[in-house]
Amino acid sequence: MTGNLRVLELGNNISAPLIGQILADLGLDVIKVEPPNGDDRRNVKPEVNGISLYFASTNRGKRSVVINLKTTEGYNIINKLIRTSDVIITNYRPSALKRLRVDYESVKKINDRIIYCSITGFGNFSAEADRPAYDATILALSGLLDMTGDENGPPAKFATSIADITTALLGAISVLWALNKGGPAFIDVPMIYTQFYLTLEDAYMFLNAGVIPKRTGSSHRYLVPYQAFKTTDGYIYLAVFNDEQYNRLCKALNRDDLLKFNIISKRLENKAFIVSELQKIFQNNNNEYWINFLSKIDVPVAPVLNLGEAFEKYGKNLTYERNGIKYINFPVNSDKLNVGRKSYAPKLGQHTKEVLLELGYDENDIEDLAKRGIVYKEG
């Protein structure tokens, strides 16, 4: 399916750029069209060899072209790129896209087979289509932020930009579906909806049983014991999913008195007591001891690793280095999928000249456009 498929990215920050990176990992030719000042993530320090590490995390494998779309010549260039593209992905505000004449209706007149994926906070067809949307604000509005954190503490931000990331994943899936089906297609991806989709059982518990989920720290809302426990040298995460696992745990710990909570409803009713009793036990030995002990009785458990420990143990084979920056490769393996290209994040305008030559401009044309600030080419 990939062949010579071309993706035009008019994106900034995470959601649209991450779709572009995913599609680049899958072998598509992704051209990132940046304004003269570049993607906002380029400005976040530190840098390695002129590339922001923040920027590198969402822009590996693309070609960077800088075009001033507010000029007539810049618009002519983007028109040529649109004609040669199969997909456009963007997270710019609909009003800005229309002003620049790169909204779906304008683009469809240039390329009637285009697949156009537009990410907004609240949907292209809503009254809030132009409202700014950031990961944390969408989490706050979706109910997810209220569900995250310690039971008696304030709401806590998720460890990563989960709203942006999951929106990008759903956007990428939708683009691949449209490519398989064939264009034209307009794909509207509201971030607020992707987060409702992410709530899974909590949404169903609310919609069907009227339950408003509360913050539970590291513990599960519907399973006990399913949370982190402190040991003498760190934390372990105990994930008891069913009654059989719970019974094995109690017997192995010589706590037959806890067997009276042998079904999940009883454990939920007595959660505080069960957790307190288990914590008294686990704090008497270290992580290694408990991992070995619980693994032998086939009770799901894992040490809580920090990021460095996690990469040391599990992530080494996923990383590679290009131009002084260590990158994370695409995490899926297949004999049909070429994900070992070891791509890198481009410098601002690194491929402007290359792409313009492909569009039929000659070197003199490109030099003239660069001198007049219509395009920017690195070097």
Summary of the structure (lengths in Angstrom):
residues: 379
radius of gyration: 25.3
end to end distance: 34.4
largest distance: 84.7
contacts: 1160
relative contact order: 0.13
helix: 42%
strand: 16%
